Amino acid sequence: MSITYTILSFVIALGILITFHEFGHYLIARWNNVKVLRFCVGFGQPIFRKRWGKDQTEWVIAAIPLGGYVKMLDENEGKVAPEDLPRAFNRQPVTRRFAIVAAGPIANFLFAVVLYWLLFILGVSGMKAVLGPVEPETPAAYAKFEAGETIVSIENEAIASWQDARWTLLRYAIDQTANIKIQTINKNGEINWRYLDLSQIDPDKLNENLLAVIGLNSYQPTVEPVIAEVVTGGVGHHVGLMAGDEILAIDSDEIKTWSELVQKIRANPGRMLEIEILRNDRVITFDITPEVTIENGKQVGRIGIAPVINQAEFEELIITISYPPAIAIQKAIVKTWETTVLTLQMLSKMITGDVSWKNISGPISIADYAGQSAQMGLVSYLAFLALISVSIGVLNLLPIPILDGGHLMYYLIEMVKGTPLSDKAVLMGQKIGLAMLLTLMTFAIYNDISRLISG
């Protein structure tokens, strides 16, 4: 995946999400007859600007797509003509100001609902929650899960795919719940009840592969180490590998499955390996150096070959779930709510120190996720947009001065005491809020860089 593709996916995602957020502010401001001077997506040097509408609002797209703003007529920011005073933001009742500011985050939540609604209508494909080998001395092993079982419910919530299972288990893992009731069906159609204890899982590992931490693996049909295709121009093509070759060993280590081959290649980027193949009943040996590629911030090896796959066996494991529009909207609202609660739970645990701040992701990680999801297709990209839209909504509602949530906090205080906070108190709050925001951004960027270095 090219850097250009990743950046483009990231910029498009941010542009869409920021536009919806700011349009929430704009729309409620206009409904309350507040004059909007500028609608800006991005910061820094404008690359597009145009005035239109009765109020000649200036519409701007700026070069740095990391935010945006809606500038309204306000006596605190300059002189206002006498005839425009009733339309100044600062002249509005506190309830109207509250609604205008709250509209931005609410727009993000509503956008997430729309995206999830579309996803549930289009249909989300996933792998059935069929268990592969269970890792020893893990919560899954203690719960006596067995390979071949299919998870069908968790605490009476229906489970159709591994995505469902992962999401539901994450919710309970954050609370470190003990003895979750899980229903499975084995190959013979027999129903089993497993009681999974998540109370001892390290909260810092929640952002890792949670299923692996629990000890669960998805079932994978065995794929023989036989080459079906060699990518033209790839490393395998250059050393002479051909379709039909069977990989026997790498550096004298016997290779029995395609997954063993992949693990060996990925673990040795840029290092020469001796690969032994069987071709037309003859054993041939090649020296091959896997190409170094970056994946999820880590260096992995790749040689440009694809396996022979029993497509029918894989298709039996794939399930596509879709709903009629009326049911889909209910599912979308629930999904948005659950995602919001989950985000708040993670934030609260970071504040209390129960979860490491290493779990915060910055723009580099988010850009990487944007590129990966876009590469996987429209459904994955929409799911990414929905998740980030909820995150933006939650972040902006935090009671941090400078953010929308900080302004809402000021307005709540004003409602209680009957008068606005003093300019001095607001200025002090802005300084504190800026310091908090810079600290948060520093953590996020540091974590991004740490992931890249450690990869």
N, C-alpha and C positions, 0 to 999 in steps of 0.2 A: 504494500500500500504506500503510495507516494506521499511525501510531505505536502505537496500542493493539494492533493485530494483531501487529506486530513484537515488542512487549514480551511479549504473551501466548505467542507461539511460543517466545520465549527462555526465559521462566519455566518453561514446560512441559518444554522440553528439559533445562534445568538440574535441575529437580526430579526427572526420571526418572534422569538420569545420577548425580546425587549420591545418590539413594536406593539405586541398585544398588551404588555404591561403598561406602557405609556398611553396607549389608546384608551385604557380603562380610566386613567386620570383625565384625559382629554374629553372623553364622552360625558362623564358626570359633570365636569366643569361647564361644558356647553349646555347641558340640561339645566344647570343652575344659573345660566346667563352670565358666567364668569368669562371675561375676555381672555383668550389664549393668544399670546404673542409669538411663541415659537414651539414647534414640536420637533424634537431632535433625537435621532437614533445614532448613538456613538458619541465619542469625544474627540477633541483635537480639530485638525484642519478640515473644514467642510469640503466634501467632494461633490455634493449636490445641494442646491438650495432653490426654493421657489416660493413665491407668495401667492396665495389665492384664498377665496372665500370672502364673505362680507366683511370680516375683521382683518383681512389681509394677513392671516396667520402665516408665519414663515416656516416652511417645512424643510428640514435639513437632514442630510445623511453625512456623518462625519467619518474620519479615517479610522479611528480606533473603536472597534465594535464591542466595547466592554461595558456598556451602559447607555443611558439616555436620560432625557428629562423633558418635561412640559413646563415652559415658562409662562406664567399667568400674570396679568396686570396686578401689581401689588405696590402699595405706597411705601413699603419697606425697601423696595428695590429701585425707586426713582419717582420722579414727579408724575402725577396722574392728572389729566385734564378734568376739570370740574364735571363735565357731562358724563365722564366715564367712571366717576367715583362709585356709583352703585354697582358697577361690574368688577370692581377690584376684589381680589381674593381676600385680602385682609379685612374687608368690610362685610364679609359674609358671616352669618351666624355660625357658631362653633359646630353645630350639627352638620351644616353643609360642608364646612372645611374638612370635617372628619370623614364625610362620605367621599369627597373628592380624593383625599389621600388614600383611603382604604380601597378605592376602586382599582388601583394598580395591582396589588397582590390578589384581590378577588378575581381580576381578569385572568391572572395566571392559573388560578384554581379552575375557573370555568373553561379555560383553554385545555387544561389537562383532562377535564371531564369529556370535552368534545373529542379529543384525541383517543382516549380510552374507548369512548362510544364507537368511533370509527373502527378501532382495532377489534372490538368484540363483534361488530357486524361483518367486517372483512374476514375474520377468522384468524385465530392465532395457532400456528402449527408448533408442535413440540413432540418430544419423545415421551412415550408412556413411562410411568414411574416403575419400571421393572428393575429389580435389584441385581447388580453384579456381585462380585466377591465383597464380603463384609470384612473390613479391617479389624484385626484382633486388638483386644484391650482398648476399645473405643466405646462410647455410649451406645452405638448401634450393636456392637457385639454383646454388651451386657444386657441389651434388650432382646437378644436372641433372634435378630433378623437373620434371614437365610437367603442365599442367592436364588434367584428365580421367582421370588415373591414380588407381587405388584402392590404398591401402596394405593389404596382406594379412598381412604379418608384419614384426616388428622383432626382429632377432637370434633368428630362428626361433620367436619367441612369436607365436601367432596373434592378429591384430588384426581385430575385427569392427566396431568403431565408432570415432568420433573420441574418445570417452571413453577407450577402450583405448589409442589412439595417444598421447593427451596424457599419460596416467598413465605409460606405459612410457617415453616420451621424457623426462619429468621425472626419472625414476629415473636415467637415463643422463646427463642434463644436470647433475644435482647432482655426479656424479663427474667431469664435464667429459670424457667419453669421446670419443675420436676414432674416426672411420670405423665408425660403427654400420651394420651390414648390414640394409638394408630392402628387402623384396620388394614390387613393385607390379605391377599388371596394367592395361594401357591399354584404351582403348575397343575395340580390335580383338582383345582377349584375349591379347595378347602379354605375356610375363613380362619384367620389367626388374629389375635389382639396382642399388640406389642406396647410396652410402656417405656417410653424413652425419657431418660433423665438428662436435661440440658442445664441443670443448675451449676455444674462444675466447668462449663466451657469458658475458656478465657475470653472476656469481652473484646480484647484487642484482636482476636482472630475472626471477628464477625465479618470483616471486609475481605477475608481470604475466601478460599473455596469452602463454604460452610459445610457442604455435604461431606467433603473429605475430612474436615475436622470432626464431624459426627461419626464418620467411619462408613458412610454409605457411598457406593459406586453405582453408576448406571450400567445396566447390562449392555454389552457390546457384542454383536455377532463376531465370531472369529474370522478374521480376514487373513488369508494366506499371504506370505511375503513374495507374491508374484507380481511382476510389473505389467500393467495394462497399457501405460502410456508414458513416453519420455518427452519432456518439454523441450522443444527445439531451442537451442542456444543455452540450455541449462547445463549445470555441471555434469549431470548424468549423461547427457547427450555428447558432451565433449570427450568423456573418457570411453564412450562406446557402449553404454548400456542400451538394451533393446527391449521392446515389448515382448513378453513371454519369458524373460529371464526370471529365474527363481533365486532369491537371496538365501544363501546357506549360512553365511557367517560374516561377521565384521570384527576385524582384529582378533580372529580365532574364537570369538564368542558366538556360539550357535544362535541363529535367529529362527524362531519357530512361528512367529506371527508378525503381521504388518506393524502392530503397535510397538513391538520390541525394536523393529527396524527404525521406526520414527523416533523413538526415545533416544536411540543411539546416535542418529544423525543430528537431531536437535541439540543434543548435549555436547556436540563437538564442532562448533562453528570455527572454520579456518584451520582445523587440525587435520593433517593427512591420515586417512584410514585405509586399511586393507580390506577390500570387500570381495567375498568369494561367491560366485554365482554358478547356477547350473543352467546350461544352454545346450539343447539338442544332445542330452546325455553326456555332455562334456563339462568338467569343472574348470572355470576360468577365474583368474584373480586379477583385480584392478586396484590401482592406488587412486583414491578419490578424496578430494578436500572439499567438505561442505561449504557452500557459500554462506557468508555472514549476513544475516538479515536481522532487523529490529522488529520485535513483536511484543506489544505491551510494555515497551521500555526495556526489553531484555534482548540480548544477543542470542540468536538460535541459528542452528545450521539447517541448510536446505540443499537438496540436490536435483530437484525438478523431476520427480517421478510420481506416478499415481498407481494405485493398486487395482487388482481385479476385484470387483465387488458384486456380491449376490444382492442385486437391487430389491428383489422381492422380499428377502429376509429383513432388510432395513425398512422397507415400506410398511411392513407389519407392525413395526414399533412406533411409527409416526401417527400422530393424531392431530386433527384440525378441529378446533372448537369455535363455533360461531353461534350468535344468538339473534333472534328477531329484534328490530329496533327498540321496541318498548322494554324488553328485558335487558337489552344491551345498555340502555341509559341507566337503569338501576345498578347494573354491575359496574358501570363507569363511575358513578357517584361513590359507591362503596370502595372501589379501588383507589380513587383519589383521596378519600378520607383515610383509608388504611395507610397509604403512602405518607400522608401528612403526619399522622400520629407516629409512624415509625421514624420519620425524620426528626420530629420533636423529641422522641425518646432517646435517639442517638445523641442529639445536642445536649440534652439534660445530663446524660451519663458522662459526656465529655466535660461539662462544667463541674460535675461532682468528682471527676477524676476516676470514675469507674471504667471509662473507655479512653484509650489513648487519643491524643490530638493528631496522631499519625494517620488517623482515618479520614482527615480532611483532604479533599482533593482540590487542586488549583486548576488554572486554565490549561496547563499542559496536559494533565490527565483527562480533563473534560474534552479537550480537542481530540485526544487519542480515542476516547469512547465514541465521539461523534463520527470519526472516520471509520471505525470498526462497524458501528451500527449501520451507517450508510452503505458500506460495502456489502453487508448482509441482506440488504433489501429494504423496501419501503416500510414494511411492518416493523422491523427492528428499529428503523430510524424514527418512526412515529412514537414507538415505546420510549425511546431515548428522550425525545422532545417532551413527552408527557412527564417523565420522571424529573427532568431538569426544570420544567415549568413549575411543578410542585415545589421543588427546592428553592427556586427564586421567590415564589410566593411566601414560603415559610421564612426565608432569610429576611425579606423586606418587612415582615411583621414583627421581627424581634425588636424589643424596646431599646434600640440603640440610636441615640441622636444621630442625625444625618440620614438614616434610613427612614422609610415610611413609618415603621413601627415607633420610632422615636418621636415623630411629629404626632402620631396618634396618642402617645403617652402624654405629650404636652396638652393636647386637646381634652383628654380625660381629666387631667388636673384642673384645667380651666373650667370644665363643667362642674367639678366639685366645689372649687373655691369661688367661682363666679366671675373671675377676672383672669386675663392672660398672665403667663409667667413674665417676669421682668426681662428686659433685653439682656441684662447681665447674666441671668440664669440660663437663658437660651444660648448665649454665646459660650458660656462655660460648658454647657451640654454638648454643643457642637464640637468643641475641642476634645472632650472626652470621647465622643462618638467617633471622631476621626482617628484618634489614637487606637481605639478598639478595632476599628475597621482595618487599619494598617497592620495591626498585630495579627489579625485573622488572615489577611492576605499574605503576610510574611510566612506564617505557618504553612499555608496552602502551597505557596511556591517552593518553600524549603522541602516539603514532603514530595512534591513533584520531582524536584532535582534529586532528592535522595533515592527515589524509585528508579530514576534513570541511571544513576551511578551504580546502585546495587544490582541493577539488571545487567 
